[in-house]
Amino acid sequence: MRYFILLFVFLALQSEGQNQVFLFSYFTGNGQDGLHLAYSKDGLNWHALNDGKSMVAPTVGEDKLMRDPFILQGKDGLFHMVWTSSWN
């Protein structure tokens, strides 16, 4: 849970224009270990959160993968994430 709080702090800072922080969502390997996040203050130098370990384990889909994660702020102001959960 604390990782989600950290995620929302980064996103809130970015959305309010305070000390710009970029958040990058990614996967490693085949996506079987889940969501990874990194941050950057300049868009060039990135630092993995959680010591490079997965933040969220995949639990949905037949193959239990979390590939190609994408986070977007909707018109409703909420942040949404989608990802690929299977090869099928």
PyMOL Python script that loads the backbone (N, CA, C, O; Angstrom):
from pymol import cmd

cmd.read_pdbstr("""\
ATOM      1  N   MET A   1       0.816  -1.191   0.000  1.00  0.00           N
ATOM      2  CA  MET A   1       0.000   0.000   0.000  1.00  0.00           C
ATOM      3  C   MET A   1       0.863   1.260   0.000  1.00  0.00           C
ATOM      4  O   MET A   1       0.506   2.249  -0.640  1.00  0.00           O
ATOM      5  N   ARG A   2       1.985   1.239   0.705  1.00  0.00           N
ATOM      6  CA  ARG A   2       2.811   2.441   0.777  1.00  0.00           C
ATOM      7  C   ARG A   2       3.373   2.813  -0.584  1.00  0.00           C
ATOM      8  O   ARG A   2       3.659   3.983  -0.835  1.00  0.00           O
ATOM      9  N   TYR A   3       3.538   1.826  -1.473  1.00  0.00           N
ATOM     10  CA  TYR A   3       4.052   2.119  -2.805  1.00  0.00           C
ATOM     11  C   TYR A   3       3.017   2.876  -3.627  1.00  0.00           C
ATOM     12  O   TYR A   3       3.378   3.734  -4.433  1.00  0.00           O
ATOM     13  N   PHE A   4       1.745   2.573  -3.435  1.00  0.00           N
ATOM     14  CA  PHE A   4       0.706   3.305  -4.140  1.00  0.00           C
ATOM     15  C   PHE A   4       0.634   4.733  -3.644  1.00  0.00           C
ATOM     16  O   PHE A   4       0.377   5.649  -4.426  1.00  0.00           O
ATOM     17  N   ILE A   5       0.855   4.935  -2.363  1.00  0.00           N
ATOM     18  CA  ILE A   5       0.874   6.292  -1.824  1.00  0.00           C
ATOM     19  C   ILE A   5       2.015   7.067  -2.449  1.00  0.00           C
ATOM     20  O   ILE A   5       1.838   8.223  -2.832  1.00  0.00           O
ATOM     21  N   LEU A   6       3.183   6.453  -2.561  1.00  0.00           N
ATOM     22  CA  LEU A   6       4.327   7.088  -3.194  1.00  0.00           C
ATOM     23  C   LEU A   6       4.023   7.406  -4.651  1.00  0.00           C
ATOM     24  O   LEU A   6       4.358   8.490  -5.130  1.00  0.00           O
ATOM     25  N   LEU A   7       3.400   6.488  -5.352  1.00  0.00           N
ATOM     26  CA  LEU A   7       3.012   6.698  -6.736  1.00  0.00           C
ATOM     27  C   LEU A   7       2.116   7.920  -6.856  1.00  0.00           C
ATOM     28  O   LEU A   7       2.348   8.765  -7.719  1.00  0.00           O
ATOM     29  N   PHE A   8       1.108   8.031  -6.017  1.00  0.00           N
ATOM     30  CA  PHE A   8       0.183   9.148  -6.103  1.00  0.00           C
ATOM     31  C   PHE A   8       0.845  10.463  -5.711  1.00  0.00           C
ATOM     32  O   PHE A   8       0.456  11.515  -6.219  1.00  0.00           O
ATOM     33  N   VAL A   9       1.824  10.432  -4.831  1.00  0.00           N
ATOM     34  CA  VAL A   9       2.560  11.651  -4.496  1.00  0.00           C
ATOM     35  C   VAL A   9       3.308  12.146  -5.727  1.00  0.00           C
ATOM     36  O   VAL A   9       3.260  13.334  -6.044  1.00  0.00           O
ATOM     37  N   PHE A  10       4.000  11.243  -6.426  1.00  0.00           N
ATOM     38  CA  PHE A  10       4.710  11.634  -7.642  1.00  0.00           C
ATOM     39  C   PHE A  10       3.753  12.188  -8.683  1.00  0.00           C
ATOM     40  O   PHE A  10       4.029  13.221  -9.293  1.00  0.00           O
ATOM     41  N   LEU A  11       2.637  11.515  -8.892  1.00  0.00           N
ATOM     42  CA  LEU A  11       1.681  11.959  -9.899  1.00  0.00           C
ATOM     43  C   LEU A  11       1.052  13.289  -9.518  1.00  0.00           C
ATOM     44  O   LEU A  11       0.813  14.129 -10.386  1.00  0.00           O
ATOM     45  N   ALA A  12       0.784  13.493  -8.248  1.00  0.00           N
ATOM     46  CA  ALA A  12       0.205  14.748  -7.793  1.00  0.00           C
ATOM     47  C   ALA A  12       1.190  15.899  -7.992  1.00  0.00           C
ATOM     48  O   ALA A  12       0.797  16.984  -8.419  1.00  0.00           O
ATOM     49  N   LEU A  13       2.460  15.668  -7.687  1.00  0.00           N
ATOM     50  CA  LEU A  13       3.465  16.706  -7.895  1.00  0.00           C
ATOM     51  C   LEU A  13       3.559  17.083  -9.366  1.00  0.00           C
ATOM     52  O   LEU A  13       3.660  18.261  -9.710  1.00  0.00           O
ATOM     53  N   GLN A  14       3.526  16.088 -10.220  1.00  0.00           N
ATOM     54  CA  GLN A  14       3.621  16.357 -11.645  1.00  0.00           C
ATOM     55  C   GLN A  14       2.396  17.128 -12.130  1.00  0.00           C
ATOM     56  O   GLN A  14       2.531  18.079 -12.900  1.00  0.00           O
ATOM     57  N   SER A  15       1.208  16.732 -11.692  1.00  0.00           N
ATOM     58  CA  SER A  15      -0.009  17.361 -12.181  1.00  0.00           C
ATOM     59  C   SER A  15      -0.153  18.802 -11.688  1.00  0.00           C
ATOM     60  O   SER A  15      -0.797  19.612 -12.355  1.00  0.00           O
ATOM     61  N   GLU A  16       0.428  19.138 -10.543  1.00  0.00           N
ATOM     62  CA  GLU A  16       0.338  20.494 -10.019  1.00  0.00           C
ATOM     63  C   GLU A  16       1.504  21.366 -10.466  1.00  0.00           C
ATOM     64  O   GLU A  16       1.547  22.552 -10.137  1.00  0.00           O
ATOM     65  N   GLY A  17       2.454  20.795 -11.215  1.00  0.00           N
ATOM     66  CA  GLY A  17       3.569  21.577 -11.723  1.00  0.00           C
ATOM     67  C   GLY A  17       4.617  21.921 -10.684  1.00  0.00           C
ATOM     68  O   GLY A  17       5.469  22.771 -10.943  1.00  0.00           O
ATOM     69  N   GLN A  18       4.590  21.303  -9.532  1.00  0.00           N
ATOM     70  CA  GLN A  18       5.570  21.561  -8.482  1.00  0.00           C
ATOM     71  C   GLN A  18       6.769  20.642  -8.674  1.00  0.00           C
ATOM     72  O   GLN A  18       6.610  19.425  -8.766  1.00  0.00           O
ATOM     73  N   ASN A  19       7.957  21.213  -8.734  1.00  0.00           N
ATOM     74  CA  ASN A  19       9.160  20.388  -8.831  1.00  0.00           C
ATOM     75  C   ASN A  19       8.913  19.184  -9.735  1.00  0.00           C
ATOM     76  O   ASN A  19       8.809  18.053  -9.259  1.00  0.00           O
ATOM     77  N   GLN A  20       8.823  19.424 -10.997  1.00  0.00           N
ATOM     78  CA  GLN A  20       8.435  18.410 -11.974  1.00  0.00           C
ATOM     79  C   GLN A  20       9.127  17.069 -11.732  1.00  0.00           C
ATOM     80  O   GLN A  20      10.351  16.989 -11.627  1.00  0.00           O
ATOM     81  N   VAL A  21       8.317  16.036 -11.647  1.00  0.00           N
ATOM     82  CA  VAL A  21       8.797  14.669 -11.482  1.00  0.00           C
ATOM     83  C   VAL A  21       8.112  13.805 -12.527  1.00  0.00           C
ATOM     84  O   VAL A  21       6.894  13.871 -12.698  1.00  0.00           O
ATOM     85  N   PHE A  22       8.900  12.993 -13.227  1.00  0.00           N
ATOM     86  CA  PHE A  22       8.366  12.075 -14.221  1.00  0.00           C
ATOM     87  C   PHE A  22       8.308  10.681 -13.620  1.00  0.00           C
ATOM     88  O   PHE A  22       9.199  10.281 -12.870  1.00  0.00           O
ATOM     89  N   LEU A  23       7.269   9.952 -13.947  1.00  0.00           N
ATOM     90  CA  LEU A  23       7.113   8.582 -13.480  1.00  0.00           C
ATOM     91  C   LEU A  23       7.024   7.674 -14.697  1.00  0.00           C
ATOM     92  O   LEU A  23       6.263   7.944 -15.626  1.00  0.00           O
ATOM     93  N   PHE A  24       7.798   6.607 -14.691  1.00  0.00           N
ATOM     94  CA  PHE A  24       7.850   5.675 -15.814  1.00  0.00           C
ATOM     95  C   PHE A  24       7.440   4.292 -15.330  1.00  0.00           C
ATOM     96  O   PHE A  24       8.016   3.765 -14.379  1.00  0.00           O
ATOM     97  N   SER A  25       6.447   3.709 -15.982  1.00  0.00           N
ATOM     98  CA  SER A  25       6.015   2.355 -15.640  1.00  0.00           C
ATOM     99  C   SER A  25       6.601   1.401 -16.675  1.00  0.00           C
ATOM    100  O   SER A  25       6.607   1.696 -17.871  1.00  0.00           O
ATOM    101  N   TYR A  26       7.096   0.246 -16.203  1.00  0.00           N
ATOM    102  CA  TYR A  26       7.732  -0.692 -17.118  1.00  0.00           C
ATOM    103  C   TYR A  26       7.653  -2.110 -16.576  1.00  0.00           C
ATOM    104  O   TYR A  26       7.250  -2.333 -15.434  1.00  0.00           O
ATOM    105  N   PHE A  27       8.045  -3.069 -17.415  1.00  0.00           N
ATOM    106  CA  PHE A  27       8.111  -4.460 -16.988  1.00  0.00           C
ATOM    107  C   PHE A  27       9.496  -4.989 -17.326  1.00  0.00           C
ATOM    108  O   PHE A  27      10.204  -4.414 -18.152  1.00  0.00           O
ATOM    109  N   THR A  28       9.876  -6.077 -16.689  1.00  0.00           N
ATOM    110  CA  THR A  28      11.148  -6.727 -16.989  1.00  0.00           C
ATOM    111  C   THR A  28      10.879  -8.166 -17.411  1.00  0.00           C
ATOM    112  O   THR A  28       9.841  -8.746 -17.089  1.00  0.00           O
ATOM    113  N   GLY A  29      11.825  -8.717 -18.129  1.00  0.00           N
ATOM    114  CA  GLY A  29      11.679 -10.099 -18.567  1.00  0.00           C
ATOM    115  C   GLY A  29      10.415 -10.279 -19.390  1.00  0.00           C
ATOM    116  O   GLY A  29      10.176  -9.543 -20.347  1.00  0.00           O
ATOM    117  N   ASN A  30       9.629 -11.237 -19.021  1.00  0.00           N
ATOM    118  CA  ASN A  30       8.389 -11.558 -19.716  1.00  0.00           C
ATOM    119  C   ASN A  30       7.175 -10.860 -19.098  1.00  0.00           C
ATOM    120  O   ASN A  30       6.059 -11.016 -19.591  1.00  0.00           O
ATOM    121  N   GLY A  31       7.379 -10.101 -18.037  1.00  0.00           N
ATOM    122  CA  GLY A  31       6.277  -9.438 -17.350  1.00  0.00           C
ATOM    123  C   GLY A  31       5.672 -10.271 -16.246  1.00  0.00           C
ATOM    124  O   GLY A  31       4.665  -9.879 -15.656  1.00  0.00           O
ATOM    125  N   GLN A  32       6.269 -11.416 -15.954  1.00  0.00           N
ATOM    126  CA  GLN A  32       5.704 -12.321 -14.949  1.00  0.00           C
ATOM    127  C   GLN A  32       5.886 -11.834 -13.513  1.00  0.00           C
ATOM    128  O   GLN A  32       5.174 -12.291 -12.618  1.00  0.00           O
ATOM    129  N   ASP A  33       6.822 -10.919 -13.276  1.00  0.00           N
ATOM    130  CA  ASP A  33       6.996 -10.455 -11.894  1.00  0.00           C
ATOM    131  C   ASP A  33       6.215  -9.193 -11.582  1.00  0.00           C
ATOM    132  O   ASP A  33       6.160  -8.796 -10.418  1.00  0.00           O
ATOM    133  N   GLY A  34       5.605  -8.539 -12.571  1.00  0.00           N
ATOM    134  CA  GLY A  34       4.707  -7.432 -12.291  1.00  0.00           C
ATOM    135  C   GLY A  34       5.197  -6.058 -12.680  1.00  0.00           C
ATOM    136  O   GLY A  34       6.092  -5.906 -13.510  1.00  0.00           O
ATOM    137  N   LEU A  35       4.590  -5.060 -12.061  1.00  0.00           N
ATOM    138  CA  LEU A  35       4.804  -3.655 -12.383  1.00  0.00           C
ATOM    139  C   LEU A  35       6.076  -3.110 -11.730  1.00  0.00           C
ATOM    140  O   LEU A  35       6.319  -3.323 -10.543  1.00  0.00           O
ATOM    141  N   HIS A  36       6.868  -2.416 -12.515  1.00  0.00           N
ATOM    142  CA  HIS A  36       8.058  -1.711 -12.026  1.00  0.00           C
ATOM    143  C   HIS A  36       7.857  -0.225 -12.289  1.00  0.00           C
ATOM    144  O   HIS A  36       7.218   0.155 -13.270  1.00  0.00           O
ATOM    145  N   LEU A  37       8.401   0.614 -11.416  1.00  0.00           N
ATOM    146  CA  LEU A  37       8.301   2.063 -11.575  1.00  0.00           C
ATOM    147  C   LEU A  37       9.664   2.700 -11.384  1.00  0.00           C
ATOM    148  O   LEU A  37      10.478   2.239 -10.584  1.00  0.00           O
ATOM    149  N   ALA A  38       9.897   3.773 -12.135  1.00  0.00           N
ATOM    150  CA  ALA A  38      11.108   4.573 -11.987  1.00  0.00           C
ATOM    151  C   ALA A  38      10.701   6.038 -12.054  1.00  0.00           C
ATOM    152  O   ALA A  38       9.660   6.373 -12.620  1.00  0.00           O
ATOM    153  N   TYR A  39      11.521   6.909 -11.476  1.00  0.00           N
ATOM    154  CA  TYR A  39      11.229   8.334 -11.515  1.00  0.00           C
ATOM    155  C   TYR A  39      12.433   9.104 -12.027  1.00  0.00           C
ATOM    156  O   TYR A  39      13.566   8.624 -11.973  1.00  0.00           O
ATOM    157  N   SER A  40      12.170  10.303 -12.523  1.00  0.00           N
ATOM    158  CA  SER A  40      13.224  11.182 -13.013  1.00  0.00           C
ATOM    159  C   SER A  40      12.798  12.617 -12.775  1.00  0.00           C
ATOM    160  O   SER A  40      11.621  12.953 -12.903  1.00  0.00           O
ATOM    161  N   LYS A  41      13.749  13.459 -12.433  1.00  0.00           N
ATOM    162  CA  LYS A  41      13.460  14.880 -12.284  1.00  0.00           C
ATOM    163  C   LYS A  41      13.763  15.648 -13.566  1.00  0.00           C
ATOM    164  O   LYS A  41      13.304  16.777 -13.742  1.00  0.00           O
ATOM    165  N   ASP A  42      14.548  15.025 -14.473  1.00  0.00           N
ATOM    166  CA  ASP A  42      14.917  15.724 -15.707  1.00  0.00           C
ATOM    167  C   ASP A  42      14.509  14.979 -16.983  1.00  0.00           C
ATOM    168  O   ASP A  42      14.712  15.501 -18.079  1.00  0.00           O
ATOM    169  N   GLY A  43      13.947  13.786 -16.871  1.00  0.00           N
ATOM    170  CA  GLY A  43      13.552  13.015 -18.031  1.00  0.00           C
ATOM    171  C   GLY A  43      14.692  12.272 -18.700  1.00  0.00           C
ATOM    172  O   GLY A  43      14.482  11.584 -19.699  1.00  0.00           O
ATOM    173  N   LEU A  44      15.903  12.401 -18.161  1.00  0.00           N
ATOM    174  CA  LEU A  44      17.077  11.728 -18.725  1.00  0.00           C
ATOM    175  C   LEU A  44      17.674  10.701 -17.771  1.00  0.00           C
ATOM    176  O   LEU A  44      18.079   9.618 -18.193  1.00  0.00           O
ATOM    177  N   ASN A  45      17.728  11.032 -16.514  1.00  0.00           N
ATOM    178  CA  ASN A  45      18.315  10.158 -15.496  1.00  0.00           C
ATOM    179  C   ASN A  45      17.193   9.546 -14.674  1.00  0.00           C
ATOM    180  O   ASN A  45      16.453  10.246 -13.983  1.00  0.00           O
ATOM    181  N   TRP A  46      17.080   8.218 -14.762  1.00  0.00           N
ATOM    182  CA  TRP A  46      15.978   7.499 -14.127  1.00  0.00           C
ATOM    183  C   TRP A  46      16.465   6.690 -12.946  1.00  0.00           C
ATOM    184  O   TRP A  46      17.578   6.162 -12.953  1.00  0.00           O
ATOM    185  N   HIS A  47      15.619   6.596 -11.925  1.00  0.00           N
ATOM    186  CA  HIS A  47      15.943   5.869 -10.701  1.00  0.00           C
ATOM    187  C   HIS A  47      14.794   4.905 -10.393  1.00  0.00           C
ATOM    188  O   HIS A  47      13.648   5.322 -10.226  1.00  0.00           O
ATOM    189  N   ALA A  48      15.115   3.632 -10.323  1.00  0.00           N
ATOM    190  CA  ALA A  48      14.095   2.614 -10.040  1.00  0.00           C
ATOM    191  C   ALA A  48      13.589   2.761  -8.609  1.00  0.00           C
ATOM    192  O   ALA A  48      14.368   2.981  -7.681  1.00  0.00           O
ATOM    193  N   LEU A  49      12.290   2.639  -8.446  1.00  0.00           N
ATOM    194  CA  LEU A  49      11.689   2.625  -7.111  1.00  0.00           C
ATOM    195  C   LEU A  49      11.705   1.196  -6.579  1.00  0.00           C
ATOM    196  O   LEU A  49      11.783   0.241  -7.353  1.00  0.00           O
ATOM    197  N   ASN A  50      11.631   1.054  -5.272  1.00  0.00           N
ATOM    198  CA  ASN A  50      11.571  -0.248  -4.616  1.00  0.00           C
ATOM    199  C   ASN A  50      12.798  -1.103  -4.936  1.00  0.00           C
ATOM    200  O   ASN A  50      12.692  -2.322  -5.074  1.00  0.00           O
ATOM    201  N   ASP A  51      13.957  -0.465  -5.052  1.00  0.00           N
ATOM    202  CA  ASP A  51      15.219  -1.166  -5.352  1.00  0.00           C
ATOM    203  C   ASP A  51      15.119  -2.016  -6.615  1.00  0.00           C
ATOM    204  O   ASP A  51      15.768  -3.057  -6.716  1.00  0.00           O
ATOM    205  N   GLY A  52      14.310  -1.577  -7.575  1.00  0.00           N
ATOM    206  CA  GLY A  52      14.167  -2.292  -8.836  1.00  0.00           C
ATOM    207  C   GLY A  52      13.281  -3.520  -8.775  1.00  0.00           C
ATOM    208  O   GLY A  52      13.140  -4.240  -9.764  1.00  0.00           O
ATOM    209  N   LYS A  53      12.681  -3.763  -7.613  1.00  0.00           N
ATOM    210  CA  LYS A  53      11.779  -4.919  -7.475  1.00  0.00           C
ATOM    211  C   LYS A  53      10.373  -4.531  -7.906  1.00  0.00           C
ATOM    212  O   LYS A  53      10.020  -3.353  -7.939  1.00  0.00           O
ATOM    213  N   SER A  54       9.589  -5.527  -8.229  1.00  0.00           N
ATOM    214  CA  SER A  54       8.209  -5.314  -8.649  1.00  0.00           C
ATOM    215  C   SER A  54       7.407  -4.609  -7.562  1.00  0.00           C
ATOM    216  O   SER A  54       7.571  -4.885  -6.373  1.00  0.00           O
ATOM    217  N   MET A  55       6.528  -3.685  -7.993  1.00  0.00           N
ATOM    218  CA  MET A  55       5.664  -2.972  -7.060  1.00  0.00           C
ATOM    219  C   MET A  55       4.325  -3.681  -6.873  1.00  0.00           C
ATOM    220  O   MET A  55       3.740  -3.652  -5.790  1.00  0.00           O
ATOM    221  N   VAL A  56       3.851  -4.319  -7.944  1.00  0.00           N
ATOM    222  CA  VAL A  56       2.556  -5.009  -7.919  1.00  0.00           C
ATOM    223  C   VAL A  56       2.713  -6.315  -8.689  1.00  0.00           C
ATOM    224  O   VAL A  56       3.203  -6.317  -9.819  1.00  0.00           O
ATOM    225  N   ALA A  57       2.305  -7.406  -8.090  1.00  0.00           N
ATOM    226  CA  ALA A  57       2.362  -8.715  -8.760  1.00  0.00           C
ATOM    227  C   ALA A  57       1.124  -8.895  -9.633  1.00  0.00           C
ATOM    228  O   ALA A  57       0.027  -8.505  -9.232  1.00  0.00           O
ATOM    229  N   PRO A  58       1.282  -9.476 -10.812  1.00  0.00           N
ATOM    230  CA  PRO A  58       0.126  -9.707 -11.674  1.00  0.00           C
ATOM    231  C   PRO A  58      -0.769 -10.815 -11.126  1.00  0.00           C
ATOM    232  O   PRO A  58      -0.282 -11.873 -10.727  1.00  0.00           O
ATOM    233  N   THR A  59      -2.069 -10.569 -11.109  1.00  0.00           N
ATOM    234  CA  THR A  59      -3.008 -11.560 -10.579  1.00  0.00           C
ATOM    235  C   THR A  59      -4.174 -11.827 -11.525  1.00  0.00           C
ATOM    236  O   THR A  59      -5.010 -12.684 -11.238  1.00  0.00           O
ATOM    237  N   VAL A  60      -4.246 -11.114 -12.641  1.00  0.00           N
ATOM    238  CA  VAL A  60      -5.357 -11.308 -13.573  1.00  0.00           C
ATOM    239  C   VAL A  60      -4.858 -11.900 -14.878  1.00  0.00           C
ATOM    240  O   VAL A  60      -3.669 -11.837 -15.189  1.00  0.00           O
ATOM    241  N   GLY A  61      -5.773 -12.473 -15.633  1.00  0.00           N
ATOM    242  CA  GLY A  61      -5.444 -13.065 -16.923  1.00  0.00           C
ATOM    243  C   GLY A  61      -4.973 -14.492 -16.789  1.00  0.00           C
ATOM    244  O   GLY A  61      -4.523 -14.924 -15.728  1.00  0.00           O
ATOM    245  N   GLU A  62      -5.084 -15.200 -17.864  1.00  0.00           N
ATOM    246  CA  GLU A  62      -4.700 -16.613 -17.880  1.00  0.00           C
ATOM    247  C   GLU A  62      -3.202 -16.811 -17.634  1.00  0.00           C
ATOM    248  O   GLU A  62      -2.803 -17.731 -16.921  1.00  0.00           O
ATOM    249  N   ASP A  63      -2.377 -15.943 -18.230  1.00  0.00           N
ATOM    250  CA  ASP A  63      -0.922 -16.102 -18.119  1.00  0.00           C
ATOM    251  C   ASP A  63      -0.307 -15.353 -16.938  1.00  0.00           C
ATOM    252  O   ASP A  63       0.890 -15.485 -16.681  1.00  0.00           O
ATOM    253  N   LYS A  64      -1.114 -14.567 -16.217  1.00  0.00           N
ATOM    254  CA  LYS A  64      -0.639 -13.802 -15.048  1.00  0.00           C
ATOM    255  C   LYS A  64       0.602 -12.965 -15.394  1.00  0.00           C
ATOM    256  O   LYS A  64       1.631 -13.048 -14.724  1.00  0.00           O
ATOM    257  N   LEU A  65       0.479 -12.157 -16.457  1.00  0.00           N
ATOM    258  CA  LEU A  65       1.552 -11.264 -16.874  1.00  0.00           C
ATOM    259  C   LEU A  65       1.132  -9.819 -16.659  1.00  0.00           C
ATOM    260  O   LEU A  65      -0.058  -9.508 -16.602  1.00  0.00           O
ATOM    261  N   MET A  66       2.112  -8.946 -16.540  1.00  0.00           N
ATOM    262  CA  MET A  66       1.861  -7.511 -16.477  1.00  0.00           C
ATOM    263  C   MET A  66       2.876  -6.845 -17.406  1.00  0.00           C
ATOM    264  O   MET A  66       3.920  -6.354 -16.977  1.00  0.00           O
ATOM    265  N   ARG A  67       2.526  -6.846 -18.697  1.00  0.00           N
ATOM    266  CA  ARG A  67       3.399  -6.284 -19.734  1.00  0.00           C
ATOM    267  C   ARG A  67       2.829  -4.957 -20.217  1.00  0.00           C
ATOM    268  O   ARG A  67       1.622  -4.721 -20.159  1.00  0.00           O
ATOM    269  N   ASP A  68       3.719  -4.100 -20.692  1.00  0.00           N
ATOM    270  CA  ASP A  68       3.333  -2.832 -21.317  1.00  0.00           C
ATOM    271  C   ASP A  68       2.432  -1.973 -20.432  1.00  0.00           C
ATOM    272  O   ASP A  68       1.412  -1.480 -20.916  1.00  0.00           O
ATOM    273  N   PRO A  69       2.763  -1.775 -19.165  1.00  0.00           N
ATOM    274  CA  PRO A  69       1.899  -0.958 -18.305  1.00  0.00           C
ATOM    275  C   PRO A  69       1.879   0.492 -18.783  1.00  0.00           C
ATOM    276  O   PRO A  69       2.901   1.040 -19.195  1.00  0.00           O
ATOM    277  N   PHE A  70       0.707   1.094 -18.719  1.00  0.00           N
ATOM    278  CA  PHE A  70       0.528   2.475 -19.164  1.00  0.00           C
ATOM    279  C   PHE A  70      -0.374   3.192 -18.171  1.00  0.00           C
ATOM    280  O   PHE A  70      -1.470   2.721 -17.867  1.00  0.00           O
ATOM    281  N   ILE A  71       0.088   4.329 -17.666  1.00  0.00           N
ATOM    282  CA  ILE A  71      -0.671   5.120 -16.702  1.00  0.00           C
ATOM    283  C   ILE A  71      -1.065   6.427 -17.367  1.00  0.00           C
ATOM    284  O   ILE A  71      -0.237   7.093 -17.990  1.00  0.00           O
ATOM    285  N   LEU A  72      -2.338   6.792 -17.232  1.00  0.00           N
ATOM    286  CA  LEU A  72      -2.863   7.994 -17.864  1.00  0.00           C
ATOM    287  C   LEU A  72      -3.831   8.680 -16.912  1.00  0.00           C
ATOM    288  O   LEU A  72      -4.611   8.022 -16.224  1.00  0.00           O
ATOM    289  N   GLN A  73      -3.774  10.000 -16.880  1.00  0.00           N
ATOM    290  CA  GLN A  73      -4.756  10.746 -16.097  1.00  0.00           C
ATOM    291  C   GLN A  73      -5.952  11.030 -16.991  1.00  0.00           C
ATOM    292  O   GLN A  73      -5.812  11.626 -18.059  1.00  0.00           O
ATOM    293  N   GLY A  74      -7.117  10.604 -16.551  1.00  0.00           N
ATOM    294  CA  GLY A  74      -8.328  10.795 -17.324  1.00  0.00           C
ATOM    295  C   GLY A  74      -8.910  12.184 -17.146  1.00  0.00           C
ATOM    296  O   GLY A  74      -8.469  12.947 -16.287  1.00  0.00           O
ATOM    297  N   LYS A  75      -9.890  12.504 -17.954  1.00  0.00           N
ATOM    298  CA  LYS A  75     -10.572  13.800 -17.852  1.00  0.00           C
ATOM    299  C   LYS A  75     -11.254  13.974 -16.502  1.00  0.00           C
ATOM    300  O   LYS A  75     -11.533  15.092 -16.070  1.00  0.00           O
ATOM    301  N   ASP A  76     -11.518  12.845 -15.840  1.00  0.00           N
ATOM    302  CA  ASP A  76     -12.135  12.887 -14.514  1.00  0.00           C
ATOM    303  C   ASP A  76     -11.133  13.219 -13.413  1.00  0.00           C
ATOM    304  O   ASP A  76     -11.509  13.342 -12.247  1.00  0.00           O
ATOM    305  N   GLY A  77      -9.841  13.367 -13.785  1.00  0.00           N
ATOM    306  CA  GLY A  77      -8.801  13.687 -12.806  1.00  0.00           C
ATOM    307  C   GLY A  77      -8.194  12.466 -12.148  1.00  0.00           C
ATOM    308  O   GLY A  77      -7.182  12.574 -11.455  1.00  0.00           O
ATOM    309  N   LEU A  78      -8.796  11.306 -12.354  1.00  0.00           N
ATOM    310  CA  LEU A  78      -8.271  10.070 -11.774  1.00  0.00           C
ATOM    311  C   LEU A  78      -7.193   9.487 -12.686  1.00  0.00           C
ATOM    312  O   LEU A  78      -7.205   9.695 -13.899  1.00  0.00           O
ATOM    313  N   PHE A  79      -6.266   8.756 -12.079  1.00  0.00           N
ATOM    314  CA  PHE A  79      -5.235   8.072 -12.843  1.00  0.00           C
ATOM    315  C   PHE A  79      -5.683   6.641 -13.090  1.00  0.00           C
ATOM    316  O   PHE A  79      -6.208   5.980 -12.194  1.00  0.00           O
ATOM    317  N   HIS A  80      -5.473   6.173 -14.300  1.00  0.00           N
ATOM    318  CA  HIS A  80      -5.879   4.835 -14.710  1.00  0.00           C
ATOM    319  C   HIS A  80      -4.654   4.108 -15.259  1.00  0.00           C
ATOM    320  O   HIS A  80      -3.775   4.725 -15.860  1.00  0.00           O
ATOM    321  N   MET A  81      -4.605   2.802 -15.050  1.00  0.00           N
ATOM    322  CA  MET A  81      -3.517   2.007 -15.601  1.00  0.00           C
ATOM    323  C   MET A  81      -4.089   0.825 -16.356  1.00  0.00           C
ATOM    324  O   MET A  81      -5.017   0.164 -15.890  1.00  0.00           O
ATOM    325  N   VAL A  82      -3.528   0.566 -17.522  1.00  0.00           N
ATOM    326  CA  VAL A  82      -3.874  -0.610 -18.314  1.00  0.00           C
ATOM    327  C   VAL A  82      -2.576  -1.337 -18.620  1.00  0.00           C
ATOM    328  O   VAL A  82      -1.502  -0.735 -18.625  1.00  0.00           O
ATOM    329  N   TRP A  83      -2.683  -2.656 -18.879  1.00  0.00           N
ATOM    330  CA  TRP A  83      -1.521  -3.450 -19.219  1.00  0.00           C
ATOM    331  C   TRP A  83      -1.969  -4.690 -19.981  1.00  0.00           C
ATOM    332  O   TRP A  83      -3.150  -5.038 -19.988  1.00  0.00           O
ATOM    333  N   THR A  84      -1.022  -5.341 -20.612  1.00  0.00           N
ATOM    334  CA  THR A  84      -1.272  -6.606 -21.300  1.00  0.00           C
ATOM    335  C   THR A  84      -1.115  -7.720 -20.290  1.00  0.00           C
ATOM    336  O   THR A  84      -0.108  -7.783 -19.585  1.00  0.00           O
ATOM    337  N   SER A  85      -2.109  -8.611 -20.211  1.00  0.00           N
ATOM    338  CA  SER A  85      -2.094  -9.645 -19.184  1.00  0.00           C
ATOM    339  C   SER A  85      -1.898 -11.047 -19.737  1.00  0.00           C
ATOM    340  O   SER A  85      -1.842 -12.006 -18.967  1.00  0.00           O
ATOM    341  N   SER A  86      -1.795 -11.188 -21.051  1.00  0.00           N
ATOM    342  CA  SER A  86      -1.673 -12.519 -21.620  1.00  0.00           C
ATOM    343  C   SER A  86      -1.119 -12.424 -23.023  1.00  0.00           C
ATOM    344  O   SER A  86      -1.090 -11.343 -23.612  1.00  0.00           O
ATOM    345  N   TRP A  87      -0.685 -13.532 -23.558  1.00  0.00           N
ATOM    346  CA  TRP A  87      -0.239 -13.594 -24.940  1.00  0.00           C
ATOM    347  C   TRP A  87      -1.405 -13.851 -25.878  1.00  0.00           C
ATOM    348  O   TRP A  87      -1.251 -13.742 -27.095  1.00  0.00           O
ATOM    349  N   ASN A  88      -2.567 -14.190 -25.339  1.00  0.00           N
ATOM    350  CA  ASN A  88      -3.730 -14.520 -26.171  1.00  0.00           C
ATOM    351  C   ASN A  88      -4.707 -13.360 -26.238  1.00  0.00           C
ATOM    352  O   ASN A  88      -5.743 -13.463 -26.895  1.00  0.00           O
TER     353      ASN A  88
END
""", "prot")
cmd.dss("prot")
cmd.show_as("cartoon", "prot")
cmd.util.cbc("prot")
cmd.orient("prot")
